[in-house]
Amino acid sequence: MTKRITVAKTSEIPLNEARAFPVGDRMVAIFNQAGVFHAMDDFCPHMGASLAGGWIEDGTVACPWHAWRFSLADGCWLDNPKIKADIFQVFVVDDEIQVEIPDE
């Protein structure tokens, strides 16, 4: 089972930036890539840096600590797709950003 949780308003995340929000027992980074919103686990699987603090470019986010780049579409590390960050489906309803997460 999954559930949708409203995490932010669209106006809270500037174009080509990201913000992290608590969702259940984790932090989820919401990325605004050219007006399209993506959601990913905020913690880099390498060393735990906040991916919301990374650089967004061409559908990827680069970790601010060691520049590991992850696809916003599927969470895969671009240098080794076997390593990935969890991603979440995003819904924009009016001005609200909602993410779908597994029931706890």
Secondary structure as UniProt FT lines:
FT   STRAND          2..9
FT   HELIX           10..12
FT   TURN            15..16
FT   STRAND          18..23
FT   TURN            24..25
FT   STRAND          26..33
FT   TURN            34..35
FT   STRAND          36..41
FT   TURN            45..47
FT   HELIX           51..53
FT   STRAND          55..57
FT   TURN            58..59
FT   STRAND          60..62
FT   TURN            64..66
FT   STRAND          69..71
FT   TURN            72..74
FT   STRAND          76..77
FT   TURN            78..79
FT   STRAND          80..84
FT   STRAND          87..93
FT   TURN            94..95
FT   STRAND          96..102
//
